[in-house]
Amino acid sequence: MRAIQITEFGGPEVLSIKELPDPVPAEDEVLIKVNAFGINHAETHMRKGEWPESTPVSGIEAVGTVANDPSGRLAEGTRVVALMGGMGRTRNGSYAEYVAAPASNVAEIDTSLGWTDLAAVPETYATAWSALHENLELQPGHSILVRGATSALGQAAVNIAHDLGATVVATTRRDDRAELLRSLGADEVVIEDGVIADAVRELAPGGVDRVLDLVGNSVLRDSLAATAVNGRVCQAGFLGGLGPVEEFMPVMDMPSGVQLSFFGSFELGTDGHPLSAVPLQSIVEKVEVGDYKAAPSRVFSFEEISEAHRLMESGEAQGKLVVQGVNGSSGQGG
């Protein structure tokens, strides 16, 4: 099969198309013919050797059809999405014609969406849904701050929170992206400069009920300061870099009563976070009718993978970047 391989740790140019043996699925795996896949920030860190784990073939999600399910659960040709389960971290991932994914991380999907549109959904929306519903327990009527809202994950979170009936405050570093966030359901937009707690409290006196922080450690103290008493903060991204929080002291830096948690999408499909708990079919149906605006911001060919990584790292993606696989087409998935 054709696959995109990390030839050495480095810049986007180290991604090279190679011929590799087709993967052979084990009894607890599903072999998927990859039609398209999304690009994620984690994959850029893996490419550079900054992630604790990585494999020669990256890619943590895919959409396509079943080529072989040794268990017999899924028939050949069944439309599926696959995400996480060690793909790109401990097993070769989805930047390929075929990927062998753990059966626990593969979900059947019935949809009329085209492959590239469907590829904008799996990891991003599963992560946003899990962080909002599990860690934050977001409820209708809550106020929520989404930091890093113009990222693909941030846009998904704004969509989901708005549809749920929450009041959404979203951040962006650029004024010209405010209207995009409002179109997704943001009630208020704050320009991100790393210190926005006071501005947020002007919009939500007493602080917001919930914070989804995708910027990461560089703004953690400020996110806590923007949160109301008995509120919750969930960190689920590191757009601001992987550096630690220097000299963090809970007794000094955490407001009394505010809860802080982390959600890592790599847990999806584990016993603690089964993929079956995420309503992927319902999410896709909301995308189909326009309740969630999840179309990719740009689609690349398989041969344009380096360009896709360059755009991801430039901060100009403005949403989900998707690669059309060797097997894919822009036609309908259903």
N, C-alpha and C positions, 0 to 999 in steps of 0.2 A: 504494500500500500504506500501511497504518498503521505508523508507526515512532515510537520514543521518541527525541527529539532534545534534545541539550544546547543550550539557547537562549543561554546565556552561562555563563561559569565561575562556580561558586558552590555553594550548598547543594543538598540534594535537591530543593528546589522548582523548580530550573531545568530539571528533566527534564519535558518536555512532549510529549504525543502529537500528531503531525502527519501530514498526508498527503504522501507523497513518491513520486516515480516508482519503479516497480519496477526493481530492478537487472537489467542485462543481462549474462549471463556471457560472458567471453572464452573462447577455446579451451582455456586451461589452468585454467579455473574450473568450479565446480559451483554451480548455483542451487539453494538449499535452501528448502523451505517449512518455516518454523520452528514447531515444536510446543511447545518449552520451552527455557529457557536458565538457566544458573546465574549467580549474582551473585558477583563477585570484588572483593577489596580494591583491585586495580589500577584498577578502573572508578571507584571513588570518588575516587582521586587524579586520574584523567583528567577527571572531572566538575569538579573544583576547579582544574584547570589546573596541577597539580603534577607531571604526567608529561611527559617530553620530547616525546611525540607523543600526539595524540588526534584523533578525528574527531567530527563532529556526532552520529552515531549510534554509541553505545558497544556493548560486548558482545564478549567474546573467545571465546565458545563457544556452541554450539547443538546441539540434537538435533531431528531431523525427517525429512522425506522428500525425495528428489530431485525437483525440478521440471523441471530441464533440465541435462543434461550434454552439452555440445557434442562432447566426444570420443567419446561413445557407450560409455564404460566402465561407467557406472552407469545402469541403466534408471530411467525415471520411476517414482516410488513406492518406490524402494529406501530402506530405513531406514538412516540414517547419523548419525554424530556428526561435528562439526566444531569445531576449536579452533585458536586462534592464527593464524598466517599473516598477521599484520598487521591482523586484524579489530579494530576499535575503536581502532587505532593509526594505520595508514596507509590504511586502507580502512574504509568504513562497516561496523559490526558487526552483532551478532545481536539487538539490541533492536528487532526489526521483524518484519513478516510474512514477509519473504524476505531472505536474505543470499546474496551471491555470494562463495564462499570458494575459496581456491586448492585445486586438486585434490589437491595434496600434503598438505593438512591436513584431508582428508575421509576417513573410514573407514566402510565398510559394517559394520553390526552386526546380528546375528540375536539377538533377545531377546524374552522375554515380559514384561519390565519395562514398567510404565506410563511414559509420556513424562516425567512429573515425577520419577519415581524414576531414570530413565536420565539425566536432566539433572544429577543430583548427581554423576555419575561423570567425564566427559571430562577437563576441565582439571585438576581436583584429583588424580585418580588417575594420570593420565599424568605429572604433575609429580612426585608423590611416588615413583612407580615409577622414574622416570628418575634422580632425585637419589639414591635408595637404591641402585640397581643400577649406575649409571654412575659418579657422582662418589664415592660412599662404598664401592662394591663390598661391600655388606653380605653377610655369610655366616651360615649357621646357627651358633649358638654365640657369635656376637659379642654384646657389650653395646652398646646405643645409647641416647643421650639425645635425646629429641625435645622441643625448647623451643617453646612455643606450641602445645601438643598439642591444646587444645580447639578450635582453628580447624579449618575444613573440611580444609585441607591437612594439619594435624597429625593429625587423626583418621584420615585416609587412610594416613598414614605409620605410625601405630601399628598399624593393621590389617595392612598389608603386612609390616611388620617382624615382628610376632608370628606371622603365618602362615608366614613364612620360617623361623622357629625361632630368632630373636634374643631376647635378654633386653632388655626395653624399660623404660627409665626415662622417664617423661613429666612435663612441668611444666604447671601451671595456676596462675592467680592466686587461685583461689577453692577453699576446702576442699570446698564442696558439689558440685564437678565431678569430684572424685577418683574417685567410683564409676563415672561415665560412662567415664573413661579406662580403669579396670580392666575394664569390660565389653567394651572394644575390644581388650584384650590387654595393657595395661600391667602389668608386674610390680611396679613401684614408682612412686609419685607423689610429686613434690616441689613444694612451694608456691613459685611464682616470685616472687622479690623483686629480681631483677637480679643477685644475688650468691649463687649456689648451688653453686659449685665444691666447697666443702668438704663440703656435704651430699651431693653426688653421690659424692664420693670415700669417704664413709663407707659408701655402698651398694655401690660398686665400687672396692675398694682398688686404688690405682694409676691410677685413672681409667677412663673408658669407652673402648671401642674406636672408637666412632663417635659423632658429634654431628650431628644435623640441626637447624640453627638457623633458626627462622622468626620470631624476635623481631627479629633484625637487629643493626645496628651498636651499639646501646645496650648489648648484652650480649656483644659479640664477644670481648673480652678474657677474660671469665669463662668463656665456652664453651671457649676454648683451654685455660684453666687446668683444666678438668674432664676433659681428654682424656689418654688414656694415651700413653706413648712409642710412636711409630710409628702412632698413631691418625690419624683423619681428621675434619675438620670441613667440613661443607657448609652454606653460607648460601643459603637459598632463599626468604626472605621478610623483610618489614620491618614486622612488626606493631607494633614499638616506635617507628616513625617513620622518616622518610627522612634524618634528619640524619647527617652524616659521623662517623667515628671520630676524635675529636680527638687530634692528636699521636701517631698510631699509629706505633710503631717495631718492625718485626719482630724486630730483635735483642733487644729488651727484652720484647716482648709475646707472642712466639710461642715455646712450648716447643720445644726442639731435637727434630727428628724428626717433629713433628706437621705434617700437610699440611692446608692451607686452600684451599677452592675455592668457587665460586659456580655455582648452576644457575639460569638464567633460562628460564622456560617459554616465553618468546617465541621461543626457538630451536627449539621443536618444529616439525617439518615442514621444517627446513632440511637441507642435505646432511650437515651434521655430526651432526644429531639427527633422523633421519627418523622420521616417525610410525609407519612400518611396524615399527620396532624396539620399539615399545611394544605389549605383547600385550593390546590393548584388548578383543578378544573374550573372552579368558580372564579378564580382570579383571571384565567384565560377568557372566560365568558364575559367578564366585565371589560376586558380589553377589547373584545370583539364588538361590544355595543358602545364603546367610547366612554364608559364610566372611568376607566383607567386609561390614560394617554401614554401608551408604552411603546410607540413606534421607535425604531432605532434612529439616532440622530445622523448616523452615516453607516453605509454598508460597504465593505471592502471585499475584494476577491481574495482567494486563498493565497495568491502570489503577492498580495499587498500587505501581508502581515506586519512587516517592518514599519510600513507607513502607519498602520493602525496603532502600533505601540508608540510611535513618535507623537501621534496626535493625543493619545491617552496621557502621555507624560507632559505635554505642553500645557495642560489645563484648559484646552479649548474644545474638548469633546462635546460639552453641552448636552450630555445624555449618554445613552447606551450605544457603544460601538459594536457592530456585528460583522462577522466574517462569513461569507457564503462558502460553504464547503465544496470540495471537489464533486460530491454527489448531489449538491443542492441546486436549486433553481429559485427564482423569485415567485414561482407559482404558488398555488394554495397548498397548505399542509394537509387539508382535509378533503 
